[in-house]
Amino acid sequence: MRAIKQFFATSNSQINLGLFLTTFILLLSIVGPWLSPYQAQEMVGARYSLPQTGVLLGTDYLGQDVLSRVLHGGISIVWMSLASSLLGLFLGVILGLIAGFFKHRIDQVIIWVADIFLAFPHLILVLLVVSMLGRDKWLIAITVAIAFVPGVIRLTRGLALSISKHEYIEVAEMMGYPYHQILLREILPNILTPLLIHLGTMLSWSVALLSGLSFLGYGVAPPEADWGLMVNENKGGLQIQPFSILIPILFIALFALGANLLAEGFGRKFSRISESNKHA
């Protein structure tokens, strides 16, 4: 508990900036549709019109208001990236704890399957599934989560192996405590901090992956507004109306940057606290 209090009692610029950026994007994605001057699919002018009164960021390849598309387009990438990251962490932690605690054959099977999935790049794996089963948003989010699971398994397994060697774990086993109680009450709390740090990294990866899918035409299906899809749809008008591409790219970058800064900032803070506790 002392380490946890120290962990949250201090702050640094990376964490503050990361928290600001992610909170800003989250709030924008939630309230954006209510702030939008037009509907996401509403035609308001000529194709690729430059910014002017009534269309502050101009229009896109169909004559839709870029600002309205941006304000409507954040919710899909935000909830899909959060859902895929949390689901990937949840599944990976469960399997990693089982592999790290029970060892032997169960460990070998889980790691063998995880290594097979790790052989496939995340983007290739998701493209393969989406191209066969369709572009449903929940299917995409679940597939991205599954792509993240093997990495979480390996991380959790390594952490669990180091904790399971401690004497209090052996004592708990000798006293006949149920395995699930040892895993959830003794091992998981002691490896939670690095797992939460990894969650921030996964969030930044999922933002980049989902945006890449939409850009390649395998993500959110038109005519729905989505930042990655906007880049794909308007790439032909970059020199005519750059705002239709640059603005969604900016928000994608800010979201990914915020998540990455949070993960890196908390990672450095945890390392400093661990070092100080060693010398205490």
Secondary structure, DSSP 8 states (H G I E B T S, - for coil): -HHHHHHHH---HHHHHHHHHHHHHHHHHHHHHHH-SS-TT-B-SSTT--SBTTBTT-B-TTSBBHHHHHHHHHHHHHHHHHHHHHHHHHHHHHHHHHHHHH-HHHHHHHHHHHHHHHTS-HHHHHHHHHHHH---HHHHHHHHHHHHHHHHHHHHHHHHHHHHTSHHHHHHHHTT--HHHIIIIIIHHHHHHHHHHHHHHHHHHHHHHHHHHHHHT-SS-TTS--HHHHHHHHGGGTTT-THHHHHHHHHHHHHHHHHHHHHHHHHHHHHHHHHHHHH-
